[in-house]
Amino acid sequence: MRTGHEIREAIARKQTSALEVVEQALESAGRLETELHAYIRLLPERARIKAREIDAAVTRGDKLGPLAGVPIAVKDIFTVAGEIATAGSKILENFRSPYSATVVEKLERAGAVIIGKTNMDEFAMGSSCENSAFFPTRNPWDVTRVPGGSSGGSAATVGAGTVPIGLGTDTGGSIREPASFCNIVGVKPTYGRVSRFGMIAFASSLDQAGPMTADVRDAAQTLEVIAGFDEFDSTSVDVPVSDYTAALRDDLSGVRVGIVAEFEAEIGASDPALAALYKAAYADLERLGATLVEVHLPHARYGLATYYLIAPAECSSNLARYDGARYGRRVQNGGDVFEMFERTRAAGFGDEVKRRIILGTYALSAGYYDAYYVRAQKIRTLIKRDFDTSFAACDVIACPAVSCAPFELGQKMQDPVSMYLMDYFTIPMSLAGIPALSVPAGYVTGLPVGLQIVAPAFEEARMLGIAHAYEAATGHARRREPPLAGAAR
Amino acid sequence: MSTKVANAAATDYEPVIGLEVHVELKTNSKMFCGCRNEFGAEPNSLVCPICLGFPGTLPVINRKAVEYLCKTGLALGCSIAAHSKFDRKNYFYPDMPKNYQISQYDMPLTTGGSVTLPSGKRVRLNRIHLEEDTGKNVHAGGRMAGAEYTLIDYNRAGVPLMEIVTEPDLSSPDEAEAYLVQLKAVLSALGVSDVKMHEGSLRCDANVSIRPAGSSALGTKAEVKNMNSFRSVVSALEYEIARQKASLAAGERIVQETRNWDEARKLTYSTRSKEQAHDYRYFPDPDLVPLSLEPATLERWRAELPELPLAKRGRFMESYGLSDYDATILSADIPTAVFFEAVVAASGEPKAAANWMLNDVPRALEKHGLTIESTRMKPGQLAELIKLVKSGTISGKAAKEICEAMVADGEDPQAVIAQRGLAQVSDEAAIAKLVDEALAANPDSIASYKAGKTKALEFVVGQVMKASRGKANVEIVRAALIKRLE
């Protein structure tokens, strides 16, 4: 697998052309698609036009952007001007966006070439990509297994080596869990670090866009491109963007790594093999010079319950706009405009989306609002305080990204709560709004697993630097190739 | 129907009225996006992905709208919240692009304050909050139920809207009207809204209940909507009060409900729509951060407040010796007040200036379809006219004619006098000649006058004026006539 920074370097040195790289990526994507099903739509023409622009810039000797000529895959939750954006839903299957998301504009300005829009759980609600209204995506390490979700398409295509960089979104673990399942790096930035404008909303107070990449350096480079204040997103924060690539390091001397006592007890009881893998990962950190410190997140166990009140509440309101009146699918068989709304939504949304809309509507209803929504917000504050307290004793936290290795398709579809439990270790960070990433940490029965590294708000540079040292020393992803490998060799 | 209601009405009840007034703010752009905020444009021409609620779009607060609302609050003595927030009001309706309205629920920008009526009564305000307007539905067939199709114009969707809510302090339809007139005058002075009820930039809903006279308890209220002029507010309130009295007199109970005013049939009817069962599921809008206002910003806005109508009225009465009535009218509309004061400054004649501004000028403006802002007449020209009347150069009658010409064409009074030969004749010899001719033609009137009938004198004065085609100086005519007769 080639990385984004290697590709950019090769193009800049004219060892290859952007067009050649894009053709390879398109060929790989097309060839794997019958088994992997990572893309809702490839954008070959757009990609070729952009690639030729890069090649022209190389010929002219122009200064090249940090991602010049790098092929990327974008989750279908982001809008690209003139292209369809479905968010994995039938209700938007013909919705063509008149504008581009801020992150898409920034990536294209940096020279990245979008080759396609990737599959996802409908409106990012799911942990397996099986809730896509179109088809489930498979895991390149085992096509009978799920790639994780909701950013499963981006994870699978990066994991298979078709493209080095994918763009995903994470609301409760939707970047980190599929990154773990597909043996790649996935970063959920601090809430407010990356603009949400043009990213179709699931739960506004939790959604963040982030990179899903072949290695930590690509993640750092991509985050540097997409991060920053956006006047079109009031919740984006005006904090200067650090030089993340300059912060990458190779040793961990002087670094205090927090190990969460509650999480270790949990995973030790539920999956001893996985617990052993994570113990080995912590030992690796220690070998690199880090000091391990025990920290506590006493309220993290309420994270899942809190999340399943806040996220559905916000989604019940965010998804109200899909009524067939202005865009997207419309179902109209006589009746008045309210009947049109009802029929459109009944036909347009899948079961999981309906389930969460109902949950959220209930949580916000008169008489329940204080008991559910307001109380959930209070617990959210307590969870945030747990992290504040922990970070007084450590620089970063290292913990499991997942509670199991990739599971088989269909295994959890009949039991929504077992699916919700997939995000047990990732949700508390989402509720606290702090940055977290998953970096490949090894294999359980031949399937990849990621280590989660968590930092205080806006300390992405620190987080990426530590992940880089771990990746450089262990090289788990470099050691093996997935059975379904994209690069023509 | 309405007569029957009126006849059955009992008399020992008093009405309690509270008003909710929605005012569209006159900002350049919409509340949460950059679209132009304008009335009367081609349908769906002032829209963008944000105000159409397209997937992935986000709102950004219009600072000017916050400023306009806070200035209104400062002018009305409200307390301005240092911290407020926006909430989502969730309900499905085809004129709402997101199927929720961004509004303010439990932390409005202002609370308290009051509007003082010319009578001196203070109408207390409960709150003023900021929200976004909805689009407009046009149903084929007029009503949504059974409409063949519905067209939606989203130009208005996202226009900044402030809702001003009173306490139930109004005790009659006339008082409700006085409140609206005063509120409109204040908003107009602040320049924050066009306040045109017929264009919908000012809309009014009323909460009405009745209670035994002298009681302090509140009765069950009805919310009356769909009134499109101050006049219809008064009519709807009168009807609704009578209806409630008749209901109680008939032993019925008042039901809490929303009732629409039907302007054509002059009655209110229960809407009984699905809307009434709504649970709006308010919650803080996660797309917007809480709004904080610096004390320094508020102080700057306070310093920028213009003189308000009631203060202006007081000053007009005190400085210019105007009556309460004249001062109220001249101070209610800012362009009129500005014009008036410019005429006073140029002429030094406040009372004459007031008379012109209250009578002949508005009459001429209306006749020519103009406003005080669109007329080409300059304050200096009206001042000149006043001086010409005072010096006796022209008659009062000629002045009216000149005034109309000035309003219509913006011509100088001297030019109109020259063109139309309207200069007043004060030459005593010429007038004496006309008097002689008139007396010769009307011998009877001399006898009548001598018999003590002063009317006869005025008759001859009229004849002289007629002969001079109105140009003779009437005082000189009268003096010459009396001199001749005695």
Chai-1 contact restraints between the chains, C-beta under 6 A:
chainA,res_idxA,chainB,res_idxB,connection_type,confidence,min_distance_angstrom,max_distance_angstrom,comment,restraint_id
A,T79,B,G56,contact,1.0,0.0,6.0,A-B,restraint_1
A,P98,B,P49,contact,1.0,0.0,6.0,A-B,restraint_2
A,Y99,B,P49,contact,1.0,0.0,6.0,A-B,restraint_3
A,F197,B,L58,contact,1.0,0.0,6.0,A-B,restraint_4
A,G198,B,G56,contact,1.0,0.0,6.0,A-B,restraint_5
A,M199,B,G56,contact,1.0,0.0,6.0,A-B,restraint_6
A,I200,B,P55,contact,1.0,0.0,6.0,A-B,restraint_7
A,I200,B,G56,contact,1.0,0.0,6.0,A-B,restraint_8
A,S204,B,P286,contact,1.0,0.0,6.0,A-B,restraint_9
A,S204,B,D287,contact,1.0,0.0,6.0,A-B,restraint_10
A,S205,B,P286,contact,1.0,0.0,6.0,A-B,restraint_11
A,D233,B,L58,contact,1.0,0.0,6.0,A-B,restraint_12
A,S234,B,V60,contact,1.0,0.0,6.0,A-B,restraint_13
A,S234,B,L288,contact,1.0,0.0,6.0,A-B,restraint_14
A,S234,B,V289,contact,1.0,0.0,6.0,A-B,restraint_15
A,E314,B,P286,contact,1.0,0.0,6.0,A-B,restraint_16
A,S317,B,R88,contact,1.0,0.0,6.0,A-B,restraint_17
A,S317,B,N90,contact,1.0,0.0,6.0,A-B,restraint_18
A,S317,B,Y100,contact,1.0,0.0,6.0,A-B,restraint_19
A,A320,B,N99,contact,1.0,0.0,6.0,A-B,restraint_20
A,A320,B,Y100,contact,1.0,0.0,6.0,A-B,restraint_21
A,R321,B,G53,contact,1.0,0.0,6.0,A-B,restraint_22
A,R321,B,K98,contact,1.0,0.0,6.0,A-B,restraint_23
A,R321,B,N99,contact,1.0,0.0,6.0,A-B,restraint_24
A,A325,B,P94,contact,1.0,0.0,6.0,A-B,restraint_25
A,R326,B,L52,contact,1.0,0.0,6.0,A-B,restraint_26
A,V337,B,P94,contact,1.0,0.0,6.0,A-B,restraint_27
A,V337,B,T150,contact,1.0,0.0,6.0,A-B,restraint_28
A,F341,B,F92,contact,1.0,0.0,6.0,A-B,restraint_29
A,L364,B,R281,contact,1.0,0.0,6.0,A-B,restraint_30
A,L364,B,F283,contact,1.0,0.0,6.0,A-B,restraint_31
A,S365,B,D279,contact,1.0,0.0,6.0,A-B,restraint_32
A,A366,B,D279,contact,1.0,0.0,6.0,A-B,restraint_33
